[in-house]
Amino acid sequence: MTTPLTWLYAPGDRPHVVAKALAAGADVVVVDLEDAVAPDRKPYARDATAELLTERHPVPVHVRVNALDGPLAAADLKAVAALPGLSGLRLPKVTRPRQITAIAERATPADGGAPALFALLESALGIEHAHAIATAHPALRGIALGEADLRADLGVREDAGLDWARSRVIVAARAANLPSPPQSVHPDIRDLEGLAASCAHGRTLGFLGRAAIHPRQLPIIERAYLPTPAEIEKAETIVKAATTEQGAQALPDGSFVDAAVVTAARRTLSLARRR
């Protein structure tokens, strides 16, 4: 699969919305059993999601289960973890590495293959343990921020107040050899200009892609995270130079090229193939 740039959430208690999400063009669809579902709708959401996952879908389907320290997560895992249509489990409000280990062991089906796990860090404690969480178990394939809860936990008033936590999670992911995390959702689905600006800022920090809550956000996110023609041209120049010269070198524009720069250029060209 190509590198995911868009992760579209859909409430598990609204199968018609999930069906639309599957056809919306997202790289991954996340069926939400947690925040998007009212308490009295949780059992129905679980059952509807289990029915959906009895078969595979062209788009990878992840499920965000309920809070791991609450009474519902165990039932969620029992209902969906071993189903053929499940591509990943998104674990909310993770604070400690032992939670990942426990879920990985609990969710392992009879054939021994644990589903891919993705940890959402949504509190100060989770941020403090970011690298330990990121290296907790081989089944963990990614970490990301849940910014709404983190904002409340920290008492942050301005968006820039979250930048340190954002960078901390990005560094933890890369230090654990995990993919660069996607950004947290932009909650105002009408504010496409603000979404684009926020994505541009996230890209400068090192995020890769973004979670979305409405299909109209998808093209904005993808456009923001795909390389520009100028970036593609420079990456092609770097890779071409690397194939003809040995060791570190300088390009005609004066920029210095070494192995790390070449690796980044190849990553840019890989993303460019999505255009």
C-alpha positions in Angstrom: 0.0 0.0 0.0 1.1 3.6 -0.7 1.8 5.8 2.3 -1.5 6.9 3.8 -2.1 10.6 3.8 -5.8 10.7 4.7 -7.6 8.9 7.6 -11.3 9.5 7.5 -13.3 8.9 10.7 -16.9 7.7 10.5 -19.3 7.0 13.5 -19.8 3.2 14.0 -23.5 3.7 14.8 -24.3 5.2 11.3 -23.6 2.5 8.7 -24.8 4.7 5.9 -22.1 7.3 6.8 -19.5 4.5 7.0 -20.5 3.3 3.5 -20.1 6.9 2.2 -16.7 7.1 3.9 -15.6 3.9 2.2 -16.4 5.5 -1.2 -15.0 9.0 -0.4 -11.4 8.4 -1.5 -9.6 8.3 1.8 -6.5 6.1 2.2 -7.9 4.7 5.5 -11.4 4.7 7.0 -11.5 4.7 10.8 -14.8 3.4 12.2 -15.3 5.2 15.5 -16.8 3.4 18.5 -15.6 6.0 21.0 -16.2 9.7 21.0 -18.5 9.9 18.0 -21.0 7.4 19.5 -23.5 8.2 22.3 -23.4 5.9 25.3 -26.7 4.3 24.6 -25.7 3.6 21.0 -22.4 1.8 21.8 -23.8 -1.8 21.6 -25.4 -1.1 18.2 -22.2 0.6 16.9 -20.2 -2.5 17.9 -22.6 -4.9 16.3 -22.8 -2.9 13.1 -19.1 -2.6 12.9 -18.6 -6.3 13.4 -21.0 -7.0 10.6 -19.1 -4.6 8.3 -15.9 -6.4 9.1 -17.0 -9.8 8.2 -15.7 -9.1 4.7 -12.6 -7.3 3.4 -13.0 -3.9 1.7 -10.9 -2.2 -1.0 -10.0 0.6 1.5 -8.2 -0.4 4.8 -10.7 -0.2 7.7 -9.5 0.6 11.2 -11.6 0.7 14.3 -11.1 3.1 17.2 -12.2 1.2 20.3 -13.4 2.8 23.5 -11.1 4.0 26.3 -8.8 1.2 27.4 -9.4 1.9 31.1 -13.1 1.7 30.8 -15.6 -1.2 30.6 -16.3 -1.2 26.9 -12.9 -1.8 25.3 -12.8 -5.5 26.1 -16.2 -6.0 24.4 -15.0 -4.0 21.4 -11.9 -6.1 21.0 -13.8 -9.3 21.4 -16.2 -8.3 18.7 -13.8 -7.1 16.0 -10.2 -8.0 16.6 -10.2 -11.3 14.7 -12.5 -10.3 11.8 -11.1 -10.5 8.2 -12.1 -6.9 7.3 -10.1 -5.3 10.1 -6.8 -3.7 9.1 -6.0 -1.9 12.3 -7.0 -1.0 15.8 -6.8 2.6 17.0 -6.3 2.8 20.7 -7.5 6.0 22.4 -6.0 7.8 25.4 -3.0 5.6 25.7 -0.8 6.6 28.7 1.6 3.7 29.3 3.4 1.1 27.3 1.9 -1.8 29.2 -1.5 -0.9 27.7 -0.1 -1.6 24.2 1.4 -4.9 25.4 -1.9 -6.0 27.0 -4.0 -5.2 23.9 -1.5 -6.9 21.6 -1.7 -10.1 23.6 -5.5 -9.9 24.0 -6.1 -9.2 20.4 -3.9 -11.9 18.9 -6.1 -14.4 16.9 -5.6 -18.1 16.8 -3.2 -17.9 13.8 -0.8 -15.8 16.0 -0.9 -12.6 14.0 -1.8 -9.6 16.1 -3.7 -6.8 14.2 -1.8 -3.6 13.5 -2.1 -1.2 16.5 -2.1 2.6 16.5 -1.8 4.5 19.8 -3.5 7.9 20.3 -1.7 10.0 22.9 -4.2 12.5 24.4 -2.8 13.5 27.7 0.3 15.0 29.4 1.1 11.5 30.7 0.8 10.0 27.3 3.2 12.6 25.8 5.7 12.0 28.7 5.7 8.2 27.8 5.7 8.7 24.0 8.8 6.8 23.1 8.2 4.0 25.6 4.7 3.6 24.1 6.1 3.7 20.5 8.5 0.9 21.3 6.1 -1.2 23.5 5.3 -4.0 21.0 6.0 -5.1 17.4 2.3 -4.9 16.6 2.3 -1.2 17.2 2.6 0.5 13.7 2.1 4.1 14.6 1.4 6.8 17.2 -0.6 10.1 16.8 -1.9 12.9 18.9 -5.5 13.4 20.0 -5.4 17.2 20.3 -8.8 18.0 21.7 -8.3 16.0 24.9 -4.7 17.1 25.1 -5.6 20.7 24.8 -8.1 20.4 27.7 -5.5 18.5 29.8 -2.8 21.1 29.3 -5.1 24.1 29.5 -3.8 25.4 26.1 -5.5 28.5 24.8 -3.7 29.1 21.5 -2.9 26.5 18.9 0.8 27.2 19.0 0.8 25.9 22.6 0.6 22.4 21.3 3.6 22.6 19.1 6.0 21.1 21.6 3.8 18.1 22.2 3.4 17.7 18.4 7.1 17.7 17.9 7.6 15.3 20.8 5.3 12.7 19.3 6.9 13.1 15.8 10.4 12.6 17.3 9.2 9.6 19.4 7.7 8.0 16.3 10.8 8.4 14.1 13.1 7.3 17.0 11.1 4.1 17.2 11.4 3.6 13.4 7.6 4.2 13.0 6.1 6.4 10.2 5.8 10.1 10.8 2.4 10.6 12.5 -0.6 12.1 10.8 -2.0 15.3 12.2 -5.0 15.3 14.5 -8.4 16.3 13.0 -9.3 19.9 12.1 -12.7 20.1 13.9 -14.4 22.9 11.8 -15.5 21.1 8.6 -16.4 24.5 7.0 -13.1 26.1 7.6 -11.2 24.8 4.6 -8.8 27.8 4.5 -7.9 27.2 8.1 -7.4 23.5 7.4 -5.0 24.2 4.6 -3.0 26.7 6.8 -2.9 24.2 9.6 -1.8 21.4 7.3 1.0 23.6 6.0 2.2 24.2 9.5 1.9 20.6 10.4 4.1 19.7 7.4 6.8 22.0 8.6 6.8 20.2 11.9 7.2 16.8 10.3 3.7 15.3 10.3 2.7 13.2 7.3 -1.0 13.4 6.4 -4.0 14.0 8.6 -7.1 12.6 10.1 -10.4 14.0 8.8 -14.0 14.0 9.9 -15.6 14.9 6.6 -14.9 13.9 3.0 -14.6 17.6 1.9 -11.4 17.8 4.0 -9.7 15.0 2.1 -8.5 16.9 -1.1 -7.2 19.8 1.1 -5.1 17.4 3.2 -3.8 15.5 0.3 -2.8 18.6 -1.6 -1.1 20.0 1.4 1.0 16.9 2.0 1.9 16.0 -1.6 5.2 17.6 -2.8 5.1 20.6 -5.0 6.5 20.6 -8.5 9.6 22.6 -7.2 10.1 20.0 -4.5 9.8 17.2 -7.0 12.3 18.8 -9.3 14.8 19.3 -6.6 14.4 15.7 -5.4 15.0 14.4 -8.9 18.2 16.5 -9.1 19.4 15.1 -5.8 18.7 11.5 -6.7 20.3 11.9 -10.1 23.4 13.4 -8.5 23.6 10.6 -6.0 23.6 8.0 -8.8 26.5 9.6 -10.6 28.7 10.8 -7.8 30.1 9.1 -4.6 30.0 10.6 -1.2 28.8 14.1 0.0 28.6 16.8 -2.6 27.1 20.2 -3.4 24.4 20.9 -6.0 24.6 23.8 -8.4 22.3 25.9 -6.1 24.9 25.5 -3.3 22.9 23.1 -1.2 24.8 20.2 0.4 23.8 16.6 -0.3 24.6 13.6 1.8 23.0 10.2 2.4 20.3 11.6 4.7 19.3 14.2 2.1 19.2 11.6 -0.6 16.9 9.4 1.5 14.6 12.4 2.0 14.6 13.1 -1.7 13.6 9.5 -2.5 10.8 9.8 0.0 9.6 12.9 -1.8 9.6 11.1 -5.1 7.7 8.2 -3.6 4.9 10.6 -2.4 5.0 12.3 -5.8 3.9 9.1 -7.5 0.4 9.6 -6.0 -0.2 12.7 -8.2 
